[in-house]
Amino acid sequence: MKPQSFWYDGNLVSGSTIALELDDPGWLYGATVFTTLRIYDKTLYHPLTCWTAHRDRLSSSIAAFGWQPPHWERLLRGATHLSADFPVLRVTLFPDGRELITGRSLLPDLDRIQKQGITAWIADSPHFRRSLPDLKTGNYLGAWLALQTARTHNAREAILIDEGGNWLETSTGNLWGWGNGCWRTPPEGGILPGIGRSSLLEFLRDRPYPVIEEPWTPEVLPTLEAIAYTNSVVELVPIHTVLPPSGNPLRFDPHHPSFALLRQLWQHQGEEGEGMRR
């Protein structure tokens, strides 16, 4: 078994600990931005890895904060090195341009939950709302707390809501629902518009398949027959049960035929990746 390693500030480091200055804003205030990507076929350039989109999100985030850009060639060298050993990378940027790249494995039961679905719990406290929700910053306390609390209810995910009770996203991904003959997803504004979400919207509109961005109000929810969440790592995971703050659980079909439409994105781009190897 290979020793654990990560990439920090231009160097490959063995071990699992990092040294930061006591006044580093990264750990004092969560002043970092990051992106998490799944590495397909051990390369950043597979169509499903979406490296360019992940890099662009990092670049736009640090520009929004006026932070120093990283040394992109050095960052790419580190990500390329680690992509040979890890199927998932997290790339973190500090305000002064330092980069931290760590790797991890996929969920051991990912295939099962993709097929069978999961239970989600509605995080109904203001404590669970994300700071600067449209940017992927290191201050993930609200979403992390929501996920930890969901697990105490035997749920795998938490659904974050706004002050009006509208469903926004899960603690780690974007929501999708099928109802009245089309796919629906909550709009930007109060959510993190994930790279997987953007890819799906583009895929559906290019076909064209019906898709609507609209708030998931209490009136919309009863019209949904099937729901799921997506992110760059898990792809698409159905949600078969939602636990509300009170009352009976909400049930959805995790095997709804409409899921086949969304899964075509990964099948299509996977075939493009196969073509790259030929």
GUTORTI-487115 format. One record per atom (N, C-alpha, C, CB): x negated, y, z. Coordinates in steps of 0.02 Angstrom, whole numbers, padded with zeros to 5 digits, always signed. Atoms other than C-alpha are relative to their C-alpha. Glycine has a CB too. Layout:
<nodes>
XYZ ...
</nodes>
This chain:
<nodes>
-00043-00060+00000 +00000+00000+00000 -00045+00062+00000 +00048+00000+00062 +00040-00061+00005 -00069+00170-00051 +00011+00045+00061 +00017+00037-00064 -00010-00048-00055 -00101+00296+00088 +00044+00057-00023 -00068+00026+00026 -00044-00055+00016 +00025+00437+00095 -00042+00061-00019 +00047+00016+00059 +00036-00060+00021 -00029+00595+00005 +00049+00052-00024 -00051-00017-00055 -00040-00055+00026 +00038+00765-00047 -00047+00051-00029 +00045+00031+00056 +00039-00053+00033 -00020+00919-00142 +00014+00066+00035 +00016+00004-00076 -00009-00064-00035 -00050+01083-00052 -00053+00050-00021 -00001-00010+00076 +00044-00056+00015 -00125+01246-00114 -00060-00021-00043 -00026+00032+00065 +00051+00019+00048 -00221+01167-00257 -00039-00062+00015 -00047+00054-00008 +00039+00058-00021 -00280+01010-00168 +00045-00060+00015 -00043+00016+00061 -00033+00062-00020 -00226+00829-00152 -00022-00017+00071 -00016-00058-00050 +00014+00011-00071 -00213+00791+00034 +00025-00069+00021 +00032+00056+00044 -00021+00064-00027 -00208+00619+00115 +00029+00011+00070 -00059-00050+00003 -00032-00007-00065 -00093+00600+00265 +00070+00027-00006 -00041+00043+00045 -00070-00023-00002 +00075+00668+00318 +00009+00063+00043 +00045-00055+00027 -00005-00062-00038 +00034+00829+00412 -00032+00057-00037 -00032-00008+00069 +00025-00061+00034 +00002+01007+00355 -00015+00052+00054 +00052+00026-00052 +00018-00053-00047 -00083+01152+00446 +00022+00067-00028 -00077-00001+00014 -00022-00066+00019 +00001+01322+00438 -00021+00050+00054 +00077+00001-00010 +00015-00053-00049 -00047+01487+00520 +00060+00011+00045 -00020+00065-00037 -00054-00011-00048 +00054+01531+00674 +00051+00052-00023 -00028+00020+00066 -00045-00053+00023 +00127+01684+00587 +00023-00012-00071 -00034+00067+00005 -00022+00015+00068 +00167+01595+00423 +00076+00006-00005 -00023-00072-00021 -00073-00009+00004 +00342+01654+00370 +00036-00061-00026 +00015+00059-00045 -00031+00061+00025 +00372+01486+00288 +00033-00041+00055 -00049-00042-00036 -00031+00037-00054 +00400+01400+00454 +00033+00045+00052 -00053-00043+00034 -00033-00045-00047 +00445+01553+00557 +00072+00017-00021 -00040+00064+00007 -00065-00024+00024 +00591+01606+00447 +00030-00043-00056 -00008+00070-00026 -00024+00039+00057 +00613+01469+00317 -00011+00036-00065 +00073-00017+00008 +00013-00042+00059 +00538+01591+00191 -00037-00041-00053 -00040+00063+00019 +00025+00038+00056 +00511+01467+00051 +00057-00010-00050 -00030-00069+00023 -00050+00025+00048 +00602+01415-00107 -00025-00068-00023 +00009+00050-00062 +00021+00067+00021 +00603+01237-00171 +00048-00028-00051 -00004-00047+00061 -00042+00038+00046 +00671+01118-00299 -00018-00074+00009 -00009+00023-00074 +00010+00072-00007 +00692+00929-00290 +00018-00033-00066 +00041-00029+00059 -00012+00030+00064 +00677+00827-00448 -00015-00074+00001 -00043+00034-00053 +00011+00072+00009 +00688+00645-00497 -00045-00010-00060 +00068-00038-00008 +00048+00013+00053 +00544+00581-00600 +00021-00064-00037 -00072-00008+00029 -00019+00057+00042 +00600+00468-00742 -00061-00023-00041 +00059+00018-00046 +00055+00029+00038 +00473+00350-00821 -00068+00030+00020 +00011+00009-00075 +00063-00026-00027 +00337+00430-00712 -00028+00060-00039 -00051-00054+00002 +00023-00058+00037 +00331+00587-00819 +00046+00060+00011 -00003-00016-00074 -00038-00062-00006 +00384+00767-00798 +00038+00017-00064 -00046+00057+00018 -00026-00021+00065 +00430+00774-00982 +00055-00045-00027 -00056+00004-00050 -00059+00038+00019 +00567+00644-00988 +00060+00047+00001 +00011-00062+00047 -00058-00046+00002 +00731+00732-01037 +00040+00002+00065 +00046-00018-00056 -00039+00002-00061 +00815+00675-00876 -00036+00032+00059 +00017-00071+00017 +00037-00032-00054 +00676+00745-00766 +00014+00075+00003 -00076-00012-00008 -00019-00072+00003 +00722+00922-00824 -00053+00045+00032 +00068+00011+00034 +00053-00039-00032 +00553+00992-00773 +00005+00074-00017 -00068-00027-00020 -00003-00071+00020 +00575+01153-00872 +00054+00037+00039 +00013+00006-00075 -00054-00031-00038 +00741+01189-00786 -00019+00010+00073 +00064-00042-00004 +00021-00006-00070 +00666+01157-00614 -00052+00056+00007 -00030-00066+00025 +00050-00053-00002 +00517+01269-00652 +00033+00068-00008 -00054-00011-00054 -00034-00064+00011 +00632+01406-00717 +00037+00022+00062 +00048-00005-00059 -00036-00019-00061 +00736+01399-00558 -00049+00026+00053 +00039-00060+00028 +00050-00025-00047 +00580+01418-00451 -00022+00070-00019 -00060-00048+00002 +00025-00064+00024 +00520+01561-00558 +00050+00056+00012 -00018-00004-00074 -00051-00052-00009 +00685+01656-00552 +00012+00015+00074 +00066-00021-00032 -00011-00010-00072 +00699+01630-00363 -00055+00045+00029 +00001-00067+00037 +00053-00042-00028 +00528+01704-00323 +00003+00070-00030 -00069-00032-00013 -00008-00066+00030 +00563+01846-00445 +00054+00039+00037 +00017-00006-00075 -00054-00034-00036 +00725+01885-00352 -00024+00026+00067 +00059-00048+00011 +00026-00022-00064 +00627+01900-00190 -00062+00045-00006 -00017-00060+00042 +00060-00039+00009 +00479+01991-00265 -00063-00033+00028 +00008+00067+00032 +00057+00037-00027 +00358+01854-00210 -00054-00010-00053 +00024-00067+00028 +00056+00013+00045 +00190+01814-00285 +00011-00067-00036 -00066+00000+00039 -00007+00063+00036 +00200+01683-00423 -00056-00049+00018 +00000+00013-00076 +00052+00049-00013 +00106+01521-00397 -00048-00005-00060 +00030-00069+00015 +00044+00017+00056 -00039+01463-00504 +00033-00059-00036 -00074-00018+00025 -00043+00051+00030 +00074+01369-00624 -00039-00060-00028 +00041+00032-00056 +00039+00057+00026 -00062+01264-00707 -00023-00046+00056 -00061+00026-00040 +00020+00040-00057 -00124+01208-00538 +00059-00039+00029 -00031+00045+00055 -00060+00034-00024 +00053+01168-00481 +00017-00059-00046 +00058+00050+00004 -00015+00053+00048 +00081+01068-00640 -00047-00059+00008 -00003+00026-00071 +00050+00053-00010 -00078+00970-00608 +00019-00043+00060 -00071+00030+00009 -00020+00037-00059 -00018+00923-00435 +00063-00041-00011 +00010+00047+00058 -00062+00036+00013 +00157+00876-00492 -00012-00060-00046 +00052+00047-00030 +00015+00055+00046 +00087+00770-00634 -00035-00057+00037 -00045+00025-00057 +00035+00051-00038 -00029+00679-00514 +00049-00040+00043 -00054+00032+00044 -00045+00035-00045 +00109+00638-00389 +00056-00036-00036 +00029+00049+00050 -00055+00032+00036 +00237+00592-00521 -00017-00072-00021 +00018+00041-00062 +00020+00068+00015 +00136+00435-00556 +00015-00048+00057 -00074-00003-00017 -00009+00042-00059 +00170+00372-00379 +00068+00006+00033 -00052+00017+00050 -00064-00012-00034 +00338+00445-00325 +00056+00011-00050 -00006+00060+00048 -00057-00013+00044 +00510+00439-00407 +00037+00065+00016 +00049-00057+00005 -00031-00063-00018 +00563+00599-00316 -00054+00048+00026 +00056-00011+00055 +00046-00051-00023 +00463+00759-00294 +00039+00060+00026 -00048+00021-00057 -00025-00065-00024 +00500+00914-00191 -00057+00050-00008 +00024-00005+00075 +00050-00052+00012 +00407+01069-00250 +00022+00063+00038 -00007+00015-00077 -00014-00057-00043 +00401+01210-00122 -00049+00056-00013 -00002-00021+00075 +00042-00058+00010 +00335+01386-00149 +00005+00047+00060 +00020+00038-00065 +00004-00048-00054 +00278+01507-00013 -00003+00071-00029 -00061-00015+00045 -00001-00069+00026 +00292+01697-00027 -00066+00024-00030 +00020+00047+00054 +00065-00023+00025 +00104+01716-00059 -00025-00042-00059 -00051-00003+00056 +00018+00038+00059 +00103+01593-00205 -00025-00070+00013 -00052+00036-00036 +00021+00069-00014 +00049+01434-00114 +00054-00049-00022 -00016-00008+00075 -00046+00052+00019 +00127+01273-00175 -00010-00061+00044 -00009-00018-00074 +00001+00062-00038 +00171+01117-00077 +00044-00050-00039 +00026+00010+00074 -00037+00050+00038 +00223+00960-00171 -00003-00065+00039 -00029-00009-00073 -00005+00063-00037 +00283+00805-00079 +00041-00050-00041 +00030+00011+00070 -00036+00053+00035 +00349+00639-00143 +00036-00046+00048 -00047-00040-00044 -00036+00049-00039 +00473+00511-00081 +00033-00051-00046 +00052+00033+00046 -00034+00053+00037 +00570+00357-00133 +00073+00019-00011 -00005-00067+00037 -00072-00006+00009 +00748+00346-00198 +00035-00034+00059 +00022-00032-00067 -00040+00034-00050 +00886+00295-00078 +00001-00074-00014 +00071+00028+00003 +00001+00072+00013 +00877+00106-00055 +00067-00027-00024 -00021-00036+00063 -00066+00023+00021 +01065+00089-00082 +00031+00044-00054 +00046-00005+00060 -00027-00047+00049 +01081+00216-00223 +00044-00036-00051 -00057+00035-00036 -00040+00035+00050 +01144+00089-00349 +00069-00019+00028 -00036-00064-00025 -00064+00020-00031 +01279+00030-00228 +00047+00060+00007 -00012-00032+00068 -00045-00057-00010 +01346+00203-00185 +00020+00031-00067 -00032+00052+00045 -00020-00025+00066 +01344+00254-00369 +00060-00040-00027 -00058-00004-00050 -00053+00043+00024 +01460+00107-00403 +00062+00000+00045 -00025-00071-00008 -00056+00008-00047 +01566+00100-00245 +00024+00065+00031 -00021-00047+00054 -00020-00064-00028 +01568+00281-00187 -00015+00004+00075 +00073+00011-00012 +00016-00014-00070 +01553+00357-00013 +00058+00035+00034 -00064+00044+00005 -00045-00041-00040 +01649+00441+00126 -00032+00068+00014 +00019-00035+00067 +00025-00067-00015 +01630+00629+00150 +00044+00031+00055 +00000+00045-00063 -00034-00034-00055 +01677+00738+00299 +00002+00075-00014 -00036-00014+00068 -00007-00071+00012 +01742+00917+00287 -00031+00039+00058 +00074+00019-00010 +00035-00040-00050 +01624+01035+00379 +00036+00066+00008 -00076+00012-00020 -00047-00056-00005 +01749+01162+00443 -00022+00056+00046 +00066-00025+00023 +00024-00053-00044 +01640+01271+00555 -00043+00050-00038 -00040-00029+00059 +00045-00049+00032 +01555+01434+00502 -00074-00016+00009 +00013+00069+00028 +00070+00018-00012 +01394+01360+00573 -00029-00041-00058 -00007-00038+00065 +00022+00045+00053 +01387+01245+00423 -00008+00035-00068 +00048-00058-00007 +00007-00036+00064 +01383+01380+00289 -00073+00016-00015 +00042+00064+00000 +00070-00009+00020 +01223+01402+00191 -00017+00074-00006 -00014-00035-00065 +00026-00067+00010 +01119+01561+00194 -00021+00008-00072 -00059+00015+00049 +00017-00013+00070 +01096+01640+00021 +00017-00061-00043 -00076+00017-00006 -00019+00064+00030 +01196+01498-00057 -00019-00009-00073 +00073-00009+00008 +00015+00007+00071 +01152+01537-00238 -00074-00012-00012 +00022+00062-00037 +00072+00012+00006 +00965+01512-00204 -00020-00059+00044 -00041+00063+00019 +00021+00060-00037 +00876+01354-00148 -00060+00019+00044 -00020-00059-00049 +00052-00023-00046 +00779+01423+00000 -00014-00052+00053 +00020+00067+00032 +00018+00046-00054 +00693+01335+00144 +00046+00005+00060 -00069+00012+00021 -00047-00006-00055 +00830+01395+00262 +00062-00041-00016 +00018+00075+00014 -00054+00047+00015 +00943+01244+00246 +00036-00023+00064 -00027-00061-00038 -00026+00023-00064 +00999+01239+00427 +00074-00017-00002 -00012+00054+00053 -00071+00012+00001 +01185+01253+00394 +00018-00066-00033 +00036+00056-00035 -00014+00062+00036 +01188+01113+00266 -00027-00061+00037 -00030+00003-00071 +00029+00055-00038 +01073+01005+00372 +00044-00018+00060 -00072+00017+00023 -00044+00013-00057 +01184+01026+00525 +00064-00034-00023 +00016+00067+00035 -00061+00031+00026 +01336+00982+00420 -00011-00073-00015 +00025+00037-00063 +00015+00070+00017 +01254+00823+00357 -00009-00042+00063 -00062-00004-00045 +00010+00038-00062 +01199+00769+00531 +00067-00012+00035 -00048+00037+00047 -00066+00008-00032 +01375+00799+00598 +00043-00050-00038 +00036+00067+00006 -00039+00047+00040 +01452+00704+00453 -00018-00072+00018 -00013+00012-00075 +00022+00068-00016 +01349+00552+00500 +00029-00024+00066 -00076-00004+00003 -00033+00020-00062 +01426+00554+00674 +00072-00021-00011 -00003+00057+00051 -00067+00021+00019 +01592+00529+00585 -00002-00059-00048 +00039+00058-00032 +00010+00057+00046 +01521+00381+00486 +00011+00020-00073 +00046-00057+00019 -00005-00025+00069 +01518+00487+00328 -00071+00009-00028 +00040+00066-00004 +00066-00007+00032 +01374+00495+00203 -00014+00072-00023 -00005-00046-00059 +00009-00068+00024 +01404+00675+00149 +00048+00046+00037 +00013+00004-00077 -00044-00052-00027 +01480+00838+00210 +00022+00045-00057 -00036+00041+00056 -00026-00047+00048 +01591+00951+00107 +00003+00069+00034 +00071-00022-00026 +00002-00067-00028 +01557+01135+00140 +00059+00041-00027 -00067+00035-00018 -00059-00040+00019 +01703+01257+00136 -00012+00073+00017 +00064-00027+00036 +00005-00071-00016 +01727+01445+00140 +00052+00019+00052 +00009+00043-00064 -00045-00022-00053 +01828+01550+00260 +00074-00011-00017 -00011+00074+00015 -00068+00013+00021 +01985+01517+00158 +00017-00074-00004 +00014+00032-00065 -00012+00072+00004 +01966+01328+00168 -00012-00030-00068 +00069-00014+00021 +00015+00027+00066 +01915+01312-00014 -00063-00043+00001 -00008+00058-00051 +00058+00043+00003 +01796+01169-00050 -00051+00031-00048 +00020-00071-00023 +00053-00032+00039 +01628+01233-00116 -00047-00050-00032 -00038+00047+00044 +00052+00047+00022 +01499+01093-00129 -00011-00049+00057 -00067+00037-00019 +00020+00043-00056 +01425+00952-00027 -00065+00028+00029 -00008-00074-00023 +00062-00025-00031 +01275+00974+00086 -00060-00010-00044 -00011-00036+00067 +00058+00013+00044 +01162+00907-00053 +00017+00003-00074 -00029-00067+00015 -00016+00002+00071 +01256+00926-00216 +00062+00039-00018 +00008-00071-00022 -00059-00035+00027 +01395+00997-00325 +00059-00047-00008 -00017+00032-00066 -00062+00039+00004 +01575+00939-00328 +00028-00001-00071 +00051+00028+00049 -00036+00009+00063 +01668+00871-00479 +00065-00037+00015 -00042-00039-00052 -00064+00033-00010 +01850+00821-00487 +00038-00007-00065 +00042+00038+00051 -00041+00013+00059 +01965+00746-00618 +00073+00008+00018 -00015-00071-00030 -00071-00009-00012 +02145+00805-00625 +00033+00036-00058 +00011+00038+00064 -00038-00030+00054 +02277+00852-00752 -00038-00003-00067 +00018+00073+00016 +00031+00012+00065 +02173+00782-00895 -00065+00035-00013 +00047+00019-00051 +00064-00032+00012 +02011+00876-00868 -00043-00002+00063 +00010+00073-00022 +00046-00005-00056 +01857+00891-00759 +00001+00071+00028 -00071-00020-00022 +00000-00065-00035 +01849+01032-00631 -00059+00002+00048 +00068+00011+00038 +00055-00010-00047 +01705+01102-00530 +00006+00070+00029 -00069-00010-00034 -00003-00067-00029 +01699+01249-00408 -00046+00049-00037 -00018-00001+00075 +00039-00048+00038 +01633+01409-00489 -00060+00025+00040 +00044+00059-00020 +00057-00032-00033 +01471+01500-00452 +00026+00057+00045 -00051+00027-00052 -00022-00049-00050 +01478+01622-00307 +00019-00037+00063 +00060+00042-00026 -00011+00039-00061 +01460+01538-00139 -00026-00071-00004 +00072-00002+00014 +00029+00066+00007 +01379+01380-00208 -00071+00007-00029 +00044-00046-00046 +00063+00005+00035 +01207+01327-00266 +00015-00034-00067 -00054-00039+00041 -00014+00031+00065 +01230+01298-00454 -00058-00046-00020 +00011+00054-00055 +00054+00048+00009 +01126+01140-00468 -00018-00011-00073 +00019-00065+00030 +00024+00015+00068 +01025+01087-00619 +00041-00056-00031 -00075-00018+00000 -00044+00053+00026 +01128+00928-00635 +00067+00028-00020 +00009-00054+00052 -00064-00031+00017 +01286+01034-00633 -00005+00038-00066 +00022+00048+00056 +00009-00038+00062 +01218+01149-00770 -00005-00047-00060 -00062+00045+00004 +00008+00048+00055 +01169+00999-00876 +00067-00031-00018 -00050-00055+00019 -00065+00029+00014 +01342+00922-00858 +00046+00049-00035 +00032-00025+00065 -00042-00050+00032 +01431+01083-00902 -00019+00008-00073 -00005+00068+00035 +00023-00008+00069 +01325+01103-01058 +00018-00062-00041 -00075+00012-00001 -00016+00062+00034 +01349+00920-01104 +00074-00004-00018 -00020-00061+00043 -00072+00005+00012 +01538+00927-01086 +00024+00051-00051 +00038+00009+00066 -00023-00053+00045 +01558+01092-01179 -00026-00010-00071 -00021+00067+00025 +00027+00013+00067 +01449+01035-01324 +00039-00054-00036 -00073-00020+00005 -00032+00058+00033 +01562+00884-01358 +00060+00017-00044 +00021-00048+00053 -00014-00031-00065 +01686+00971-01321 +00048-00045+00040 +00031+00071-00008 -00045+00035-00045 +01769+00890-01171 +00029+00053+00048 -00037-00057+00039 -00031-00050-00043 +01890+00983-01058 -00034+00005+00068 +00074-00015+00009 +00030-00012-00065 +01805+01060-00906 +00017+00071+00022 -00078-00012-00001 -00022-00065-00027 +01863+01204-00794 -00040+00015+00062 +00077+00000+00016 +00030-00025-00062 +01767+01305-00666 +00053+00042+00035 -00065+00042-00014 -00051-00035-00037 +01893+01359-00536 -00007-00015+00075 +00071-00020-00025 +00003+00014-00072 +01906+01375-00346 +00040-00062+00019 +00025+00060+00040 -00036+00059-00025 +01955+01215-00257 +00040+00021+00062 -00050-00058+00018 -00045-00023-00052 +02096+01291-00157 +00041-00058+00027 +00046+00056-00026 -00044+00053-00025 +02214+01190-00047 +00054-00021-00049 +00032+00022+00065 -00051+00017+00050 +02337+01197-00192 -00028-00043-00056 +00030+00064-00030 +00031+00039+00054 +02214+01122-00318 -00015-00072+00023 -00065+00034-00023 +00024+00065-00024 +02156+00976-00209 +00050-00057-00013 -00015+00004+00073 -00046+00056+00012 +02318+00872-00223 +00004-00022-00073 +00069+00018+00025 -00004+00018+00071 +02302+00874-00413 -00059-00044-00022 +00002+00063-00043 +00060+00038+00019 +02134+00783-00410 +00009-00074+00013 -00061+00027+00039 -00006+00073-00006 +02136+00596-00442 -00066-00032+00020 +00024-00030-00066 +00066+00028-00015 +01949+00567-00426 -00048+00058+00012 -00025-00046-00058 +00050-00051-00013 +01804+00667-00354 -00068-00033+00008 +00018+00042+00063 +00069+00024-00007 +01615+00649-00350 -00045+00059+00014 -00023-00038-00065 +00050-00053-00005 +01458+00745-00312 -00061-00019-00042 -00021+00013+00074 +00059+00011+00041 +01302+00765-00418 -00058+00040+00027 +00014+00018-00074 +00061-00040-00007 +01123+00818-00395 -00054-00033-00043 -00023+00005+00074 +00051+00024+00046 +00960+00791-00487 -00029-00068+00019 -00056+00050-00003 +00030+00063-00023 +00911+00640-00383 +00049-00058-00004 -00025+00007+00071 -00048+00056-00002 +01068+00535-00357 +00041-00006-00064 +00048+00009+00059 -00041-00004+00060 +01145+00581-00526 +00073+00011+00020 -00007-00066-00043 -00071-00009-00016 +01331+00550-00493 +00022-00053+00050 +00044-00005-00064 -00024+00045-00052 +01408+00474-00336 +00074+00015+00013 -00042+00006+00066 -00071-00011-00015 +01598+00453-00320 +00012+00007+00075 +00043-00058-00028 -00022-00006-00070 +01685+00502-00158 +00069-00032+00004 +00002+00076+00024 -00064+00035-00003 +01823+00381-00112 +00044+00021+00059 -00012-00075+00004 -00037-00020-00060 +01872+00452+00059 -00027+00067+00025 -00004-00053+00056 +00019-00064-00030 +01871+00628+00131 +00035+00005+00068 +00020+00061-00046 -00026-00006-00068 +01891+00653+00318 +00012+00073+00016 -00048-00032+00051 -00015-00070-00018 +01981+00818+00358 -00008+00011+00074 +00072+00019-00022 +00006-00015-00071 +01967+00908+00525 +00056-00032+00041 +00000+00075+00012 -00057+00032-00034 +02138+00837+00570 +00044-00032-00053 +00041+00052+00043 -00044+00033+00046 +02266+00725+00492 -00031-00062-00031 +00022+00047-00053 +00021+00063+00031 +02250+00573+00382 -00055+00011-00052 +00060-00033-00034 +00052-00004+00052 +02100+00539+00269 +00031+00008-00069 -00045-00062+00002 -00021-00007+00069 +02115+00588+00087 -00035-00055-00041 -00018+00071-00028 +00028+00056+00038 +02090+00444-00036 -00004+00018-00074 +00044-00063+00010 +00011-00011+00071 +02021+00452-00212 -00026-00065-00031 -00050+00059-00012 +00018+00061+00035 +01985+00321-00344 -00074+00003-00020 +00044-00009-00064 +00071-00002+00017 +01796+00284-00350 -00016-00034-00066 -00040-00031+00054 +00011+00036+00063 +01819+00178-00507 +00042+00031-00057 +00018-00074+00008 -00042-00033+00050 +01921+00304-00606 -00036+00000-00068 +00016+00073+00022 +00032+00003+00066 +01889+00286-00794 -00032+00065-00023 +00050-00022-00051 +00029-00064+00021 +01849+00471-00809 -00074+00006+00018 +00038+00057+00033 +00071-00004-00018 +01680+00442-00724 -00045-00021-00058 -00014-00044+00061 +00040+00023+00057 +01621+00355-00882 -00021+00059-00044 +00038-00051-00041 +00015-00059+00041 +01628+00524-00970 -00060+00038+00028 +00061+00047-00003 +00057-00035-00030 +01509+00608-00846 -00064-00041-00005 +00015+00016+00073 +00061+00042+00002 +01391+00459-00845 -00031-00002-00069 +00017-00071+00022 +00028-00002+00068 +01369+00480-01032 -00060+00047-00004 +00053+00021-00050 +00057-00046+00001 +01251+00625-00993 -00064-00037+00013 +00010+00056+00051 +00061+00035-00018 +01124+00513-00909 -00016-00055-00051 +00006-00030+00070 +00012+00050+00052 +01148+00377-01040 -00029+00032-00062 +00065-00036-00017 +00022-00034+00061 +01124+00501-01182 -00072+00024+00007 +00045+00060-00016 +00068-00025-00009 +00968+00583-01110 -00049-00056+00014 -00002+00051+00056 +00043+00058-00009 +00901+00414-01058 -00021-00030-00066 +00034-00052+00042 +00016+00025+00067 +00910+00359-01239 -00050+00045-00035 +00064-00006-00042 +00050-00046+00028 +00815+00516-01288 -00070-00015+00028 +00019+00073+00015 +00063+00018-00031 +00681+00465-01164 -00030-00063-00029 +00008-00007+00074 +00024+00061+00032 +00671+00293-01241 -00031+00016-00068 +00058-00051-00009 +00027-00020+00065 +00643+00377-01409 -00069+00031+00006 +00047+00047-00035 +00065-00031-00011 +00496+00474-01336 -00055-00053+00004 +00000+00042+00063 +00051+00051-00011 +00407+00310-01296 -00015-00040-00063 +00022-00047+00055 +00010+00040+00060 +00426+00236-01469 -00051+00033-00046 +00066-00010-00037 
</nodes>
